[in-house]
Amino acid sequence: MEFPIWIFLLFCIVVVLSALLGKRKPKRNYSYTSFPTLLSPAERSFFGVLNKAVDDSVIVFSKVRIADTLRPQKGLNRSDRQRAFNRISSKHFDFVLCRKHDISVLCVIELNDSSHNSQKRQKRDSLLREICDSAHLPLIEITARRTYNLEELKDQLTPHL
């Protein structure tokens, strides 16, 4: 009696698959640590003043991912849409001001400290201006300071609120 070839082939496939699956890298367990605060001291200082500068109809969010605020326009082909998304996916706005009753976005704020003088940050800032302009989303750039003039800040925000 002859041994069926299909049983032999099936056995070979099972052996090869077992070998391949057995060589997977073991799942790595990473450990994490929490940041002591969500905002840097400069951001925290500005956050306090910013909350005083807006009325009760506005809520202030901090460190909002750009991709949760903006998305590539419809009509792009799949690869261009993915490229456009990748440009913003790992970036965030420092602050986002929203209407309290429906959380619709009114404007975004970038707090520019001395790190914005670097070429890399200037390139990022240029990208932010470009994407906000294309989305008709007001971007307010504020220079980080030790103290802020509340009335001056209100004047900058009022047209967008």
C-alpha positions as CSV (number, residue, x, y, z in Angstrom):
1,M,0.0,0.0,0.0
2,E,1.4,3.3,-1.1
3,F,1.5,6.3,1.3
4,P,-0.7,9.2,0.0
5,I,1.5,12.2,-1.1
6,W,-1.0,14.7,0.2
7,I,-0.6,13.5,3.8
8,F,3.2,14.0,3.4
9,L,2.7,17.5,2.0
10,L,0.3,18.4,4.7
11,F,2.8,17.1,7.3
12,C,5.5,19.2,5.7
13,I,3.4,22.4,5.8
14,V,2.5,21.9,9.4
15,V,6.2,21.4,10.3
16,V,7.3,24.5,8.4
17,L,4.5,26.7,9.9
18,S,5.3,25.5,13.4
19,A,9.0,26.3,12.9
20,L,8.2,29.8,11.5
21,L,5.6,30.6,14.2
22,G,7.9,29.3,16.9
23,K,10.6,31.8,15.9
24,R,8.6,34.9,16.6
25,K,10.2,37.3,18.9
26,P,8.9,37.2,22.4
27,K,6.5,40.0,23.4
28,R,8.5,42.6,25.2
29,N,7.2,44.1,28.3
30,Y,8.0,47.8,28.7
31,S,7.8,49.8,31.8
32,Y,6.8,53.4,32.0
33,T,7.0,56.3,34.4
34,S,4.6,59.2,34.7
35,F,5.6,62.8,34.2
36,P,5.3,64.8,37.4
37,T,3.0,67.4,35.6
38,L,1.2,67.7,32.3
39,L,2.6,71.2,31.6
40,S,6.0,72.7,31.8
41,P,6.4,75.6,34.3
42,A,6.1,78.1,31.4
43,E,3.0,76.4,29.9
44,R,1.4,76.2,33.4
45,S,2.0,79.9,34.0
46,F,0.4,80.8,30.6
47,F,-2.4,78.3,31.2
48,G,-3.5,80.2,34.4
49,V,-3.5,83.6,32.6
50,L,-5.2,82.1,29.5
51,N,-8.1,80.8,31.7
52,K,-8.5,84.3,33.2
53,A,-8.5,85.8,29.7
54,V,-11.5,83.8,28.4
55,D,-15.0,84.0,29.7
56,D,-17.2,81.1,31.0
57,S,-18.4,80.2,27.5
58,V,-14.9,79.0,26.5
59,I,-12.9,76.0,27.7
60,V,-9.2,75.7,27.4
61,F,-7.5,72.3,26.6
62,S,-3.8,71.7,26.6
63,K,-1.6,69.5,24.5
64,V,-4.2,68.4,22.0
65,R,-3.0,66.2,19.2
66,I,-3.3,68.0,15.9
67,A,-4.8,64.9,14.3
68,D,-7.7,65.1,16.8
69,T,-8.3,68.7,15.7
70,L,-7.6,68.6,11.9
71,R,-7.7,66.0,9.2
72,P,-6.7,65.8,5.6
73,Q,-9.2,67.1,3.2
74,K,-11.4,64.7,1.4
75,G,-10.6,64.0,-2.3
76,L,-7.0,63.0,-1.8
77,N,-6.0,59.6,-3.1
78,R,-5.2,57.1,-0.4
79,S,-1.4,57.5,-0.4
80,D,-1.6,61.4,-0.3
81,R,-4.2,61.2,2.5
82,Q,-1.8,59.0,4.5
83,R,1.1,61.3,3.8
84,A,-0.9,64.3,4.9
85,F,-2.0,62.5,8.1
86,N,1.5,61.4,8.9
87,R,2.7,65.0,8.8
88,I,0.4,65.9,11.7
89,S,-0.1,62.6,13.6
90,S,2.7,63.0,16.2
91,K,2.4,66.7,16.7
92,H,0.2,68.6,19.2
93,F,-1.1,72.2,19.7
94,D,-0.1,73.7,23.0
95,F,-3.6,75.0,23.7
96,V,-7.0,74.7,22.0
97,L,-9.8,77.0,22.9
98,C,-13.3,75.6,22.4
99,R,-16.9,76.7,22.9
100,K,-18.0,75.2,26.2
101,H,-21.5,74.2,25.1
102,D,-20.4,72.0,22.1
103,I,-16.6,71.8,22.3
104,S,-16.2,73.2,18.8
105,V,-12.8,74.6,18.2
106,L,-12.5,78.4,18.1
107,C,-8.7,78.8,17.8
108,V,-5.4,77.2,18.7
109,I,-2.4,78.7,20.5
110,E,1.2,78.0,20.3
111,L,3.4,79.2,23.1
112,N,6.8,80.1,21.6
113,D,9.7,79.9,23.9
114,S,13.4,80.1,23.1
115,S,13.3,76.5,21.6
116,H,11.4,78.0,18.7
117,N,14.6,79.7,17.5
118,S,16.0,76.4,16.3
119,Q,15.8,75.5,12.7
120,K,13.8,72.3,13.4
121,R,11.2,74.2,15.5
122,Q,11.0,76.9,12.8
123,K,10.2,74.2,10.3
124,R,7.5,72.8,12.6
125,D,6.1,76.2,13.2
126,S,5.9,76.8,9.5
127,L,4.0,73.5,9.0
128,L,1.6,74.5,11.8
129,R,0.9,77.9,10.1
130,E,0.4,76.1,6.7
131,I,-2.0,73.5,8.0
132,C,-4.0,76.0,10.1
133,D,-4.3,78.4,7.2
134,S,-5.5,75.6,4.9
135,A,-8.1,74.6,7.5
136,H,-9.1,78.2,8.2
137,L,-8.3,77.6,11.8
138,P,-6.9,80.6,13.7
139,L,-3.5,80.0,15.1
140,I,-2.3,82.5,17.7
141,E,1.4,82.5,18.5
142,I,2.3,83.9,21.9
143,T,5.9,84.5,22.9
144,A,6.6,82.9,26.3
145,R,7.3,85.4,29.1
146,R,7.8,85.6,32.8
147,T,4.5,87.6,33.1
148,Y,1.6,88.3,30.8
149,N,-0.6,91.3,30.4
150,L,-4.1,90.0,30.8
151,E,-5.7,92.8,28.8
152,E,-3.2,92.4,25.9
153,L,-3.9,88.7,25.8
154,K,-7.7,89.3,25.8
155,D,-7.2,91.7,22.9
156,Q,-5.4,89.0,20.9
157,L,-8.1,86.4,21.7
158,T,-11.3,88.4,21.3
159,P,-11.5,88.4,17.5
160,H,-11.4,84.6,17.6
161,L,-13.9,84.1,20.4
